């Protein structure tokens, strides 16, 4: 049996790890400038999806994307196209986040199924 948590706890963890990732990345801004805008948000998404499942994982992924884009990618003039490295960074981040969130969501579903089977087995004996 695994730890049961409330939705509030799951989303609080997601928000917390994104905040920590943002603060760590922001503290290195002078060193990294516009390089690796999403590097710290990927582990935050992993932790949020592992701990909370689909919703918190998606929250962390989207929050990381928005924060990384706004704070750590070069500013854009309205109407200008993004550069190839920027599009690549956003695409890779999004692709990895989707994969992470889906895999952990499936893991959570499987754990819930197994937990239900265990409860039914204990109830019938």
C-alpha positions, 0 to 999 in steps of 0.5 A: 500500500502506498501513501494516500495524499489529498489533491491539495497536497499534490498540487502544493508539491507541484507548485513548490518544486516549480518555485524551487526550480525557478529560484535555482534557475533565476539565481544562475541567470548571470551565469547561464543568461538565456542558455538552458531555460528549462533545465531546472523545470524538467526535474520539477515536472518529474517530481510533481508527476511522480508525487501527484500524477496527471494534474500536478504533473501538467501544472508543473510542466505548463508553469515551467514552460511559461516561467522559462519562456518569460524569464529565461528566453530572449525577449521578443518583439511582437510579430517576430518569429522565434529562433531555431534554438528557442523553438528547439528548446521549447519543443524538447521540453514539451516533448519530454514533459508530455512523456514524463507526465503520461508515464507517471500517470499510467504508473499511478493508474496501475498502482490504484488498480493493484491497491483496489485488487489488494483491498478486494482480496483482503475483503473476500478472505 
